[in-house]
């Protein structure tokens, strides 16, 4: 006990310089803290306050307590936007990660021109959030778009995909899957970390490719899968631009692409119901936060740390 | 995204904590997206009693590049006449305009002269953002009383109409000729005639060309139909004044057209709706008719390259009365908080009454509300605008009255129409159910 105290005291004693470093560190971090306080924390506090008010931007906010939060659950469009968002997230993210992992496994074979392929597949991730791609998507899945032209070659009469309420969300999910480049690059890096000797040992034991994948690659990759999963889930919950552009700004046709953030925006800036929109923002924080906590708790059971 | 931390076994822990940190950061960012900045809009600095100029006023408007250029010229002309007043332009496109205006009002930075529109003017006037123009020196004697009333709410003049438009059927005679169908007589045609004509054009013109484009996304058509039956979309008190039966009949027309082939299938219809005048059936020479505002004739004609015609809405002679009306294209409004109400009023007066301004603006803000300058610009108009002016003059005697300003919350009407109409087109609800849904949603939107 006393030994430990001794050691810790002596540790403190030998670090006068470190204290100085700390002060400098604070100094260099100051701009970031100022930004956090003014640009992020300030508006966040404001939005938390506004979420308990009736505020239309034009007249002063009126305190209404929890009304905005209770009102949500009587709002059929809100409930619909939740359903649309959950469908979008829980269908497209697993598909996106599967595509990313699949491509990463292929590219990990050390083929020629790897750098080129990696860049090519990464490109959609850079472009995917952009307005230009969303507009292009509208064209591709339009009634006379590329998809239907290709289908026509096979004698199939296609649909107007983006403008049909049954399929419009599907085109958005396809767009999300298509931006698998970012998780793919992380998977690639993860695959490189797996020591080659495990595979050599396994081949000597006569393990098949599939067996190697299941028993070596997957378990050792679980931390990376977990990382990607958390990140992509959060990102998917916050998708806005693509739904905004592909639906023409209103979540149409007939609210089939009304993602949560899009409805939030329409409430805030369309109906000038800022109190409600702020409450929605905080509720989204709760959803994402809660989901992330569940994710971390569940990770104990499937994520394997090799130490 | 750094992958350095993954290098060691220990690093995998790092990866997990990185995921944690990223999770927190991103969730925090999530709520950054919906907030608005705090503070009330009602600034209480009273305008200076005696204005001191030289002064600077800000004029906000939305529009296309051509409007920005012409407005800039009008500002220059105004400044040449009033060297002590500087007008600062503040413009965006339509989509961004209302976001920007709402946020600048919230920030206490309201433009001095504001362009308004009928769906928003109630919201802004009831929130005391707009000045009572009756107390300012603006000469409105050359504006028709019925038109001027379009900018009054509870008897107070919050906006002065810039110009007027009417809702009409635009027709392409070339496609009618190709289909072997005669152009209908718009002084007598009924809604049934409209459906049969459109179906006949689709039939005659063959694959890929249709009789008409669906009209169900725009509440103006519903308003005209309601007025023909002696109803109104909104009463002067701001209540919904249309019967469920009329709303159902309105959507039934679309279904009849779908069934008879007079308009494209539902998915295509939604696409054409989103494509604006340029990508519309008329604009792409794929359709013979469409319901549009008269000021869109120019864009439609240019896109199609054909000589398009304006027809009265169907049912004008068959109903209890005519339904067509002059809609104020937009309004000039002045901020209630402006430090320079007199300079702002002077500028509005200039845009409304000066011949010089009208000669530059032409019909860009609708056919000028000031009838005197309207007469004077007629000769300078393009053939298309000339056609609009003729049409407007032709229907003038038939117009019974103009509807009152729609109530607070009516900005959501367009979205409601779009949703309900899409459900009808895709056969998810019947016109009767659509009527119930429409009435419920509009009542909810205008109640708050």
Interface residues (C-beta under 8 A of the other chain):
Chain A: X40 X43 X44 X46 X47 X49 X50 X55 X56 X57 X58 X59 X60 X61 X142 X143 X159 X160 X161 X162 X163 X164 X165 X182 X185 X186 X189 X190 X193 X223 X224 X226 X227 X230 X231 X234 X235 X237 X238 X240 X248 X249 X250 X252 X253 X254 X255 X261 X264 X265 X266 X268 X269 X270 X271 X272 X273 X274 X277 X278 X280 X281 X282 X284 X285 X288 X289 X292 X296 X299 X303 X305 X306 X307
Chain B: X1 X3 X6 X7 X9 X10 X11 X12 X13 X15 X16 X18 X19 X20 X22 X23 X26 X27 X28 X29 X30 X31 X32 X33 X34 X35 X36 X37 X38 X40 X41 X42 X95 X98 X99 X102 X103 X105 X106 X123 X124 X127 X128 X129 X265 X266 X267 X268 X269 X270 X271 X274 X409 X411 X412 X415 X418 X419 X422 X423 X426 X428 X445 X448
